[in-house]
Amino acid sequence: MKENESNLRQQITDLSKTLKLPSIRKTLQDTIQEAVCHSWSYEQFLFTLLHSEDAHREENRKKAHVKRAGFPQYKYLQELNREELPDDVKIVLPELETLEFIKNAQNIVLAGNPGTGKTHIAIGLGINACKMGYNVLFTSIPQLLTQIRECRSARTLHQLELKFIKYDLVICDEFGYVSFNKDGAEALFNHLSLRTGRKATIITTNLAFDRWKEIFGDPILTAAMVDRLTHKAYLINMNGDSFRMKETQKWIKNKRI
């Protein structure tokens, strides 16, 4: 009898490999023991195995979403010291964490001096969105412009635009760190305009809106870009003390002790 049970379990294991059910394969022995111990019905036993497999696949889906997003590093909202955040974002962050802004196709503009948590917050919201099943893209503005130029040269720009529109959330980092010529400004404007009113975009920038003309060079194009990005958007003042500067000062102080 035991030999038959052993053979049957091996066949189940082999079938789980064939059917690509790794969680069932891993949890089979423990689940059998628990079923015997608690006198489970066949239905309860089967449900437990299938539920384990479904949970395993859901976790893998979340990891795949995060990986595809292209985050340069993983930063989580729970890692933030919220007491040290600028006042504006302290107030609005709980609302942003609901991710309703994605459902409502609203933009977020995080504007302020370097080191105040703009990119950290953007990535944290992006990772949470991935875990909720949203398709997310993280890109820097220079990286996006390079991709646009390359696709234009290869005559695949239309395919890039179609893909860009489909993301539930696009995070554009480092807006304002690098200026660009007229062609670059127009290409960026056209690309970001595709998402206006349709999908959510997060912009991080070190420049206030009245200085965006320094990047675009064209006041008319600048006004149009600001108008598109800020319509029904969350405009968050991120000016404050730099976290990195605080950490450096703490490190220097500890070194002197």
CORRA-V932094 format. One record per residue. RES is the residue in one letter. OMEGA is omega in whole degrees, -180 to 180 (none if undefined). Layout:
RES:OMEGA + RES:OMEGA
This chain:
M:179 + K:179 + E:178 + N:179 + E:179 + S:178 + N:-179 + L:179 + R:178 + Q:178 + Q:177 + I:179 + T:179 + D:179 + L:179 + S:176 + K:-179 + T:-178 + L:179 + K:177 + L:-173 + P:-179 + S:177 + I:179 + R:-177 + K:-174 + T:-173 + L:-175 + Q:-179 + D:-179 + T:177 + I:-180 + Q:180 + E:179 + A:178 + V:-177 + C:-176 + H:177 + S:180 + W:171 + S:177 + Y:-179 + E:180 + Q:179 + F:-179 + L:179 + F:-179 + T:178 + L:-178 + L:179 + H:178 + S:180 + E:180 + D:179 + A:179 + H:-180 + R:179 + E:178 + E:178 + N:178 + R:179 + K:180 + K:180 + A:178 + H:-179 + V:-179 + K:-178 + R:-177 + A:177 + G:178 + F:180 + P:176 + Q:-179 + Y:178 + K:-174 + Y:-177 + L:-179 + Q:178 + E:-178 + L:168 + N:-170 + R:179 + E:-178 + E:179 + L:173 + P:-172 + D:-177 + D:-177 + V:175 + K:-176 + I:-170 + V:-174 + L:178 + P:178 + E:179 + L:-178 + E:177 + T:-179 + L:176 + E:-180 + F:177 + I:178 + K:-177 + N:180 + A:179 + Q:178 + N:173 + I:174 + V:178 + L:-174 + A:179 + G:-177 + N:-177 + P:172 + G:-177 + T:174 + G:-177 + K:-178 + T:179 + H:-180 + I:-179 + A:180 + I:179 + G:177 + L:179 + G:179 + I:177 + N:179 + A:178 + C:-178 + K:177 + M:175 + G:179 + Y:174 + N:-172 + V:173 + L:171 + F:177 + T:170 + S:179 + I:177 + P:179 + Q:-180 + L:180 + L:177 + T:179 + Q:179 + I:-180 + R:-179 + E:180 + C:177 + R:179 + S:-179 + A:-179 + R:177 + T:-176 + L:-179 + H:178 + Q:178 + L:-180 + E:179 + L:179 + K:-178 + F:-179 + I:-172 + K:180 + Y:177 + D:180 + L:173 + V:177 + I:178 + C:-175 + D:172 + E:176 + F:179 + G:180 + Y:-180 + V:177 + S:-179 + F:-177 + N:-176 + K:-180 + D:179 + G:179 + A:180 + E:180 + A:179 + L:179 + F:-179 + N:-176 + H:-179 + L:180 + S:180 + L:-175 + R:-175 + T:179 + G:-177 + R:-179 + K:-176 + A:177 + T:174 + I:177 + I:170 + T:-177 + T:177 + N:-177 + L:171 + A:-176 + F:-178 + D:177 + R:-179 + W:178 + K:176 + E:180 + I:-175 + F:-180 + G:-178 + D:-177 + P:180 + I:178 + L:178 + T:-180 + A:179 + A:179 + M:179 + V:-179 + D:-178 + R:-174 + L:-173 + T:-179 + H:-180 + K:-176 + A:171 + Y:179 + L:-169 + I:178 + N:-178 + M:177 + N:-179 + G:179 + D:-179 + S:175 + F:-178 + R:178 + M:178 + K:180 + E:179 + T:179 + Q:177 + K:179 + W:179 + I:179 + K:179 + N:179 + K:-178 + R:-179 + I:none
